[in-house]
Amino acid sequence: MTDETELLFGYHAVKEALLAGRRRFKEIRVVDGRLTKRPAEVVQLANEQQIAVRTTSTEALRILCQSSQHQGIVALVNRFPVADLHQIKTAAKGHPGFLVALDSVVDPHNLGALIRTAHCAGVDGVIIPKDRAAGPTPTVSRVSAGALEHTLLARVTNLARTMDALQQGGFWVAGLDHSGSHSVFELDATVPLVLVVGGEEKGLRPQVKKNCDLVVSIPQKGRIDSLNAAAAGAIAMYEIVRKRM
C-alpha cells in the first residue's frame, strides 16, 4: 500500500464504493469458500467493472486490515475523494439547500453514524474540519453502511470562516447545542440551512457558536445531561426533513 491507497473492508462499504464509482479499485480479496450471497454480489460487481478478485483466508484478511470486522471482504482502493466547498454549494442549488457541518466530532463511529443519517435525510453535503476531528476513514465508511461512498464531504481548514462564506452565499446557519435558547422544533426549515453539530465532549466551540445565526437545542426531560452527537444530529436532521415534507 502507498500513502494514496487504503483498505476498505466490510460488505456494505465495498459494495457501495463499487456502486458509487468514485474510488479506484486495485483489487478485492474475499475469503475462499465463503461466496455466500453478499460476497458473491461484490464479486459480480467487481467482474462487471473488470476489477481483480483474489481469494484468501479469514485470518489473512484479519491480519491485512487489522480487524475482525471485515465480513470476508477487503478492497485495496484510493483514499476517499473529498469534495471542495464549491462542489457542495453547487449540489445545494435549485432547492432550499441542506448542509451539515460537524464541529470536532472525533469518534469515527459517531462520524459514520452522522454521515449515514445525513445521506438518508437527503443532506446535500457534509463539512468537517481538517484538524482535531475524525476523517473519512475505512472505519467511517463501514460504520456508515457505505453511505460515506455516496456523500459529498468537504474538509476545511477553518470551520467558522467556512460558515461565514456560506452565510454570504444565502445560507442560514443553525448551531445545535444544549445551551441553545430556541428549540430545534421552532427552527424555520424553509430557508437554505446549515446545521452545525458539536463534538462529543464540549459541543460547539465558542467561535463556531458565535458565528451561528441562531443556536437551537433539543428539549430533554431525563436526568442525563445531554444526547450524544450522533443521536442529537439525527433528531435535528429529521426535524428539518419533517418540516420540508
VEXDREN-2710 file (C-alpha; in Angstrom, 1 decimal):
% VEXDREN-2710
k/r/px/py/pz
1/MET/0.0/0.0/0.0
2/THR/1.1/3.6/-0.6
3/ASP/0.0/6.9/1.0
4/GLU/-2.6/7.2/-1.7
5/THR/-4.3/3.9/-1.0
6/GLU/-6.2/2.3/1.9
7/LEU/-8.0/-0.9/2.8
8/LEU/-11.8/-0.7/2.6
9/PHE/-13.5/-3.6/4.3
10/GLY/-16.9/-4.9/5.1
11/TYR/-19.7/-5.8/2.7
12/HIS/-21.7/-2.5/2.6
13/ALA/-18.6/-0.3/2.4
14/VAL/-17.1/-2.2/-0.5
15/LYS/-20.4/-2.8/-2.3
16/GLU/-21.4/0.9/-2.1
17/ALA/-18.0/2.1/-3.2
18/LEU/-18.4/-0.1/-6.3
19/LEU/-21.8/1.3/-6.9
20/ALA/-20.8/4.9/-6.3
21/GLY/-17.9/4.7/-8.8
22/ARG/-15.9/7.3/-7.0
23/ARG/-13.0/5.1/-5.9
24/ARG/-10.3/3.5/-8.0
25/PHE/-10.0/-0.2/-7.1
26/LYS/-6.7/-2.0/-7.4
27/GLU/-8.1/-5.4/-6.2
28/ILE/-10.6/-7.1/-4.0
29/ARG/-9.9/-10.0/-1.7
30/VAL/-12.6/-12.4/-0.4
31/VAL/-12.5/-15.4/1.9
32/ASP/-12.1/-18.6/-0.1
33/GLY/-15.1/-20.9/0.3
34/ARG/-17.4/-18.2/1.7
35/LEU/-19.0/-16.9/-1.5
36/THR/-22.4/-16.7/0.1
37/LYS/-24.9/-14.2/-1.3
38/ARG/-23.2/-11.0/-0.1
39/PRO/-19.6/-11.7/-1.2
40/ALA/-21.0/-13.1/-4.4
41/GLU/-22.8/-9.8/-5.1
42/VAL/-19.5/-7.9/-4.6
43/VAL/-17.6/-10.3/-6.8
44/GLN/-20.2/-9.9/-9.6
45/LEU/-19.9/-6.1/-9.4
46/ALA/-16.2/-6.4/-9.5
47/ASN/-16.2/-8.7/-12.5
48/GLU/-18.6/-6.3/-14.3
49/GLN/-16.1/-3.5/-13.7
50/GLN/-13.1/-5.7/-14.6
51/ILE/-11.6/-5.4/-11.1
52/ALA/-9.2/-8.2/-10.0
53/VAL/-10.6/-10.5/-7.3
54/ARG/-8.4/-12.8/-5.2
55/THR/-9.4/-15.4/-2.6
56/THR/-7.6/-15.8/0.7
57/SER/-8.2/-16.9/4.3
58/THR/-10.2/-15.3/7.1
59/GLU/-7.0/-15.0/9.2
60/ALA/-5.1/-13.4/6.3
61/LEU/-7.9/-10.7/5.9
62/ARG/-7.9/-10.1/9.7
63/ILE/-4.1/-9.5/9.6
64/LEU/-4.3/-7.4/6.5
65/CYS/-6.9/-4.9/7.8
66/GLN/-6.1/-5.4/11.5
67/SER/-9.8/-6.0/12.2
68/SER/-12.0/-9.0/12.6
69/GLN/-15.0/-7.0/11.2
70/HIS/-14.0/-7.4/7.5
71/GLN/-17.0/-9.7/6.8
72/GLY/-14.9/-11.7/4.4
73/ILE/-14.3/-8.8/2.0
74/VAL/-11.4/-6.3/1.7
75/ALA/-10.7/-3.9/-1.2
76/LEU/-7.5/-2.0/-2.0
77/VAL/-8.7/1.4/-3.1
78/ASN/-7.6/5.0/-3.4
79/ARG/-8.3/7.3/-0.5
80/PHE/-11.8/8.8/-0.1
81/PRO/-12.2/11.6/-2.7
82/VAL/-13.1/14.7/-0.6
83/ALA/-15.1/17.5/-2.2
84/ASP/-14.4/21.2/-2.1
85/LEU/-16.9/23.8/-0.8
86/HIS/-17.8/24.9/-4.4
87/GLN/-19.0/21.4/-5.2
88/ILE/-21.1/21.2/-2.1
89/LYS/-22.7/24.7/-2.7
90/THR/-23.4/23.6/-6.3
91/ALA/-25.1/20.4/-5.1
92/ALA/-27.4/22.6/-2.9
93/LYS/-28.6/24.8/-5.7
94/GLY/-32.1/24.7/-7.2
95/HIS/-33.9/23.9/-3.9
96/PRO/-33.6/25.0/-0.3
97/GLY/-30.1/23.6/0.4
98/PHE/-29.4/21.5/3.4
99/LEU/-25.8/21.1/4.6
100/VAL/-24.5/19.6/7.8
101/ALA/-21.3/20.8/9.4
102/LEU/-19.6/18.8/12.2
103/ASP/-17.6/20.7/14.7
104/SER/-14.8/18.5/16.1
105/VAL/-16.5/15.1/16.1
106/VAL/-13.6/12.9/17.0
107/ASP/-15.1/9.4/17.3
108/PRO/-15.2/7.7/13.8
109/HIS/-18.3/5.7/14.9
110/ASN/-20.2/9.0/15.6
111/LEU/-19.0/10.4/12.3
112/GLY/-20.1/7.3/10.5
113/ALA/-23.5/7.3/12.1
114/LEU/-24.0/11.0/11.4
115/ILE/-23.0/10.6/7.7
116/ARG/-25.4/7.6/7.4
117/THR/-28.2/9.8/8.8
118/ALA/-27.3/12.7/6.6
119/HIS/-27.4/10.5/3.5
120/CYS/-30.7/9.1/4.4
121/ALA/-32.1/12.6/5.2
122/GLY/-31.1/13.9/1.8
123/VAL/-28.4/16.3/3.0
124/ASP/-26.6/17.9/0.1
125/GLY/-23.1/17.8/1.7
126/VAL/-21.2/17.3/4.9
127/ILE/-18.4/19.6/6.1
128/ILE/-15.8/18.7/8.7
129/PRO/-12.6/20.4/10.0
130/LYS/-9.2/19.1/8.8
131/ASP/-7.7/19.1/12.3
132/ARG/-8.8/17.7/15.6
133/ALA/-11.7/15.7/14.1
134/ALA/-12.3/12.2/12.7
135/GLY/-11.8/11.9/8.9
136/PRO/-13.3/9.8/6.2
137/THR/-11.5/6.5/7.1
138/PRO/-12.4/2.9/6.1
139/THR/-13.9/2.5/9.6
140/VAL/-16.2/5.5/9.0
141/SER/-17.3/4.0/5.7
142/ARG/-18.1/0.7/7.4
143/VAL/-20.0/2.3/10.3
144/SER/-22.0/4.4/7.8
145/ALA/-23.0/1.2/6.0
146/GLY/-21.4/2.6/2.9
147/ALA/-23.3/5.9/3.0
148/LEU/-19.9/7.7/3.0
149/GLU/-19.2/6.5/-0.5
150/HIS/-22.2/8.4/-1.8
151/THR/-21.7/11.6/0.3
152/LEU/-20.2/14.9/-0.8
153/LEU/-17.8/15.6/2.1
154/ALA/-15.5/18.6/2.4
155/ARG/-12.7/19.1/4.9
156/VAL/-12.0/22.7/5.7
157/THR/-9.2/24.5/7.5
158/ASN/-11.4/26.9/9.4
159/LEU/-15.0/25.9/10.1
160/ALA/-16.0/29.3/11.4
161/ARG/-14.8/31.1/8.2
162/THR/-16.5/28.5/6.1
163/MET/-19.8/29.2/7.9
164/ASP/-19.3/32.9/7.2
165/ALA/-18.8/32.1/3.5
166/LEU/-21.9/30.0/3.4
167/GLN/-23.9/32.8/5.1
168/GLN/-22.7/35.2/2.5
169/GLY/-24.0/32.7/-0.1
170/GLY/-27.5/32.8/1.3
171/PHE/-27.5/30.0/3.9
172/TRP/-28.8/30.4/7.5
173/VAL/-26.5/28.6/10.0
174/ALA/-28.2/26.9/12.9
175/GLY/-25.9/25.5/15.7
176/LEU/-27.1/22.5/17.7
177/ASP/-26.1/22.8/21.3
178/HIS/-27.7/22.0/24.7
179/SER/-27.3/25.7/25.6
180/GLY/-29.4/26.9/22.7
181/SER/-32.2/29.3/23.7
182/HIS/-34.5/28.1/21.0
183/SER/-36.0/24.6/20.5
184/VAL/-35.0/22.8/17.3
185/PHE/-38.7/22.3/16.8
186/GLU/-39.0/26.1/16.3
187/LEU/-36.5/26.2/13.5
188/ASP/-37.5/27.7/10.2
189/ALA/-36.7/25.0/7.6
190/THR/-38.0/26.8/4.6
191/VAL/-34.6/28.6/4.0
192/PRO/-31.3/27.2/2.9
193/LEU/-29.8/25.7/6.1
194/VAL/-26.5/24.6/7.5
195/LEU/-27.0/22.5/10.7
196/VAL/-23.8/22.6/12.8
197/VAL/-23.5/19.7/15.2
198/GLY/-21.0/20.0/18.1
199/GLY/-18.4/17.5/19.2
200/GLU/-18.8/14.7/21.8
201/GLU/-17.5/16.5/24.9
202/LYS/-17.6/20.2/24.6
203/GLY/-20.3/20.7/21.9
204/LEU/-19.8/23.8/19.7
205/ARG/-16.6/25.7/20.1
206/PRO/-17.0/29.3/21.1
207/GLN/-16.1/30.9/17.8
208/VAL/-18.2/28.4/15.9
209/LYS/-21.2/29.1/18.2
210/LYS/-20.6/32.9/17.8
211/ASN/-20.8/32.6/14.0
212/CYS/-24.2/30.8/14.0
213/ASP/-27.3/32.8/13.1
214/LEU/-29.1/31.0/15.9
215/VAL/-28.4/28.2/18.4
216/VAL/-31.0/25.6/18.9
217/SER/-31.4/22.8/21.5
218/ILE/-33.3/19.6/21.8
219/PRO/-35.8/19.6/24.7
220/GLN/-34.9/17.0/27.3
221/LYS/-36.7/15.7/30.3
222/GLY/-34.4/12.9/31.7
223/ARG/-31.6/13.1/34.2
224/ILE/-28.8/12.6/31.7
225/ASP/-27.0/15.8/30.8
226/SER/-27.3/15.5/27.0
227/LEU/-27.7/13.3/24.0
228/ASN/-24.6/12.1/22.2
229/ALA/-23.6/13.8/19.0
230/ALA/-25.0/11.1/16.6
231/ALA/-28.4/10.9/18.3
232/ALA/-28.8/14.7/18.6
233/GLY/-27.7/15.2/15.0
234/ALA/-30.2/12.6/13.8
235/ILE/-33.1/14.2/15.7
236/ALA/-32.3/17.6/14.3
237/MET/-31.8/16.4/10.7
238/TYR/-35.1/14.6/10.6
239/GLU/-36.9/17.6/12.2
240/ILE/-35.7/19.6/9.2
241/VAL/-36.8/16.8/6.8
242/ARG/-40.3/16.7/8.6
243/LYS/-40.8/20.4/8.2
244/ARG/-39.9/20.3/4.5
245/MET/-42.3/17.5/3.6
END
